[in-house]
Amino acid sequence: MDTKELLKKVRKIEIKTRRLSDHVFGGEYHSTFKGRGMTFSEVRQYQFGDDVRSIDWNVTARYNEPFVKVFEEERELTMMLMADISGSEFFGTRNQFKNEIVTEIAATLAFSALQNNDKIGLILFSDQIELFIPPKKGKSHVLRIIRELLEFQPQSKQTDLAHALKYLTNVMKKKAIVFVLSDFITEGYADALRIVSGKHDVTGIRVYDEREESIPNLGMVQMKDDETNELMLVNTASKQVRNSYNSYYRKRVEAFNDAFRKSGAGTVDCRVDESYVKKLLGYFKKRG
């Protein structure tokens, strides 16, 4: 992708996702993800209905009338976006590939965080850490994240989510809002997820294509594994073959839901031909 084409794509995604974050997600994001605590703001005279526990007794004694401490929510947060860029993300049977939807969702979340003056960081992973961008503030930083999501070429096509979660634990010492964007067609990450969720506010966003859910009867078909590049002939006319695949896929989805539920993390399912806007809004409203 040349520079001109890349900038055009970045601008297109910025316009679409920024509009969503400004008019749809900004308030929902703010109300869903609270700050780390309360910071002292000022002292003012006691008013009817004030909590007596907030009375500042030193100032009250000095002026011989009640004064209360006023606190403000400490709003600054850190958002970490973890995006799966393994081979299976470059699949789609509709208008968009899974990785394109992942980019749009990540950009929308990043602009929502930007609106609240929060820091945003990025981890791109396959079965290794492909790229780590430390959390920072600012529009130019968000645009860099979008550029990387659009054009980064991974060294590996395979997936190891557990490794990525362990890396996050090592680099993020303070609590963060973490969004993991993947199809979650992988195994062995439940223990690492439980550790991460014990420290951070984690949400798994599962992006998938309807053709991944089941194999249609198309006779003998040559298929390619996007992560291993292995070619194989598959007899899709065989009911046993179709049932076996369906069973495997359902187990991966059940493992995703089970791991996130047991760790106390949130989940969102986004099919590429459905509105991720409605899915995210529903999730924010449910949490808020």
Sequence and secondary structure as in RCSB ss.txt:
>XXXX:A:sequence
MDTKELLKKVRKIEIKTRRLSDHVFGGEYHSTFKGRGMTFSEVRQYQFGDDVRSIDWNVTARYNEPFVKVFEEER
ELTMMLMADISGSEFFGTRNQFKNEIVTEIAATLAFSALQNNDKIGLILFSDQIELFIPPKKGKSHVLRIIRELL
EFQPQSKQTDLAHALKYLTNVMKKKAIVFVLSDFITEGYADALRIVSGKHDVTGIRVYDEREESIPNLGMVQMKD
DETNELMLVNTASKQVRNSYNSYYRKRVEAFNDAFRKSGAGTVDCRVDESYVKKLLGYFKKRG
>XXXX:A:secstr
  HHHHHHHHHHHHHHHHHHIIIIIHHHHHHHS  SEEEEEEEEE  TT  GGGB HHHHHHHTS EEEEEEEE 
  EEEEEEE SGGGS  SSSS HHHHHHHHHHHHHHHHHHTT EEEEEEESSSEEEEEEEE SHHHHHHHHHHHH
H   S     HHHHHHHHHHH  S  EEEEEE     S HHHHHHHHTTSEEEEEEEE GGGT     SEEEEE 
TTT  EEEEETT HHHHHHHHHHHHHHHHHHHHHHHHHT EEEEEETTS HHHHHHHHHHHH 
